[in-house]
Amino acid sequence: MIKYILVALVFGIAAGYLNNNFGSLIANSWISGHLFNFSLILLLFVMGFMFGADREAMAKLRRSGLKILVIPFSIALGSVVGGLVGGYVLGISIVGSMAISAGFGWYTFTRR
């Protein structure tokens, strides 16, 4: 698994290097943005592929059935409620704070 993470890291370094060192900024942003998105999608695909190829993990998933969804849904609900409370306490947009907390950190990957 570590080798896939390192490949994604190398793609990220290349994207940053291209963005800062060659040609016009618009072209470099376009190239590095596509390289960044490709490396992220590739990493997610490889992680999903490795999970699907793991017979033991898939057997445990089948045995657990729908009970296995209780924890992820509880985490999602807790994050949104935390965003609601955080928005209220901090006096910022409640809808915005809930949206950010529902992103589970994925909003940091967006570039546009």
C-alpha positions as CSV (number, residue, x, y, z in Angstrom):
1,M,0.0,0.0,0.0
2,I,2.8,2.4,0.8
3,K,4.1,2.3,-2.7
4,Y,0.8,3.6,-4.0
5,I,0.9,6.4,-1.5
6,L,4.4,7.3,-2.6
7,V,3.3,7.3,-6.3
8,A,0.6,9.8,-5.4
9,L,3.1,11.8,-3.5
10,V,5.4,11.9,-6.5
11,F,2.5,13.0,-8.7
12,G,1.7,15.8,-6.2
13,I,5.4,17.0,-6.1
14,A,5.4,17.0,-9.9
15,A,2.2,19.0,-10.0
16,G,3.6,21.6,-7.6
17,Y,6.9,21.8,-9.5
18,L,5.1,22.3,-12.8
19,N,2.9,24.9,-11.4
20,N,5.7,27.1,-10.2
21,N,8.5,26.6,-12.7
22,F,7.5,26.5,-16.3
23,G,5.7,28.6,-18.8
24,S,2.5,30.6,-18.1
25,L,0.8,30.3,-14.8
26,I,-2.6,29.4,-16.5
27,A,-1.2,26.5,-18.5
28,N,0.8,25.2,-15.5
29,S,-2.3,25.5,-13.2
30,W,-4.3,23.5,-15.8
31,I,-1.6,20.8,-16.1
32,S,-0.9,20.5,-12.4
33,G,-4.6,20.5,-11.6
34,H,-5.2,17.6,-13.9
35,L,-2.2,15.8,-12.6
36,F,-3.4,16.4,-9.0
37,N,-6.9,15.1,-9.8
38,F,-5.6,12.1,-11.7
39,S,-3.2,11.1,-8.8
40,L,-6.1,11.5,-6.2
41,I,-8.5,9.4,-8.3
42,L,-5.8,6.8,-9.0
43,L,-5.0,6.6,-5.2
44,L,-8.7,6.1,-4.4
45,F,-9.1,3.5,-7.1
46,V,-6.1,1.5,-5.9
47,M,-7.4,1.6,-2.3
48,G,-10.8,0.4,-3.4
49,F,-9.3,-2.3,-5.6
50,M,-7.1,-3.6,-2.8
51,F,-10.1,-3.7,-0.5
52,G,-12.1,-5.6,-3.0
53,A,-9.3,-8.0,-3.7
54,D,-8.9,-8.8,0.0
55,R,-11.0,-12.0,0.5
56,E,-11.0,-11.8,4.3
57,A,-12.2,-8.2,4.3
58,M,-15.0,-9.0,1.8
59,A,-16.0,-12.0,3.9
60,K,-16.3,-9.9,7.0
61,L,-18.3,-7.3,5.1
62,R,-20.8,-10.0,3.9
63,R,-21.1,-11.4,7.4
64,S,-21.7,-8.0,9.0
65,G,-24.4,-7.1,6.5
66,L,-26.1,-3.7,7.0
67,K,-24.9,-3.5,10.7
68,I,-21.5,-2.4,9.4
69,L,-23.1,0.9,8.2
70,V,-24.1,2.0,11.7
71,I,-20.6,3.4,12.5
72,P,-20.0,5.4,9.3
73,F,-23.5,6.9,9.5
74,S,-23.0,7.7,13.2
75,I,-19.8,9.5,12.3
76,A,-21.4,11.4,9.5
77,L,-24.3,12.4,11.7
78,G,-21.9,13.4,14.5
79,S,-19.9,15.5,12.1
80,V,-22.9,17.4,10.8
81,V,-24.2,18.0,14.3
82,G,-20.7,19.2,15.3
83,G,-20.8,21.6,12.4
84,L,-24.2,22.9,13.5
85,V,-23.0,23.4,17.1
86,G,-19.7,24.9,15.9
87,G,-21.4,27.3,13.6
88,Y,-23.8,28.4,16.3
89,V,-21.0,28.8,18.9
90,L,-18.6,30.7,16.6
91,G,-21.4,32.9,15.1
92,I,-20.6,31.9,11.5
93,S,-22.9,30.6,8.8
94,I,-24.5,27.4,10.2
95,V,-25.2,26.0,6.7
96,G,-21.6,26.7,5.7
97,S,-20.1,25.1,8.8
98,M,-22.3,22.1,8.4
99,A,-21.3,21.7,4.8
100,I,-17.6,21.9,5.7
101,S,-17.9,19.4,8.5
102,A,-19.8,17.1,6.2
103,G,-16.9,17.1,3.8
104,F,-14.8,15.1,6.3
105,G,-11.7,17.0,5.2
106,W,-12.3,16.4,1.5
107,Y,-12.9,20.1,0.9
108,T,-9.2,20.6,1.3
109,F,-8.6,18.7,-1.9
110,T,-10.8,21.0,-4.0
111,R,-8.9,23.6,-6.0
112,R,-11.7,25.6,-7.6
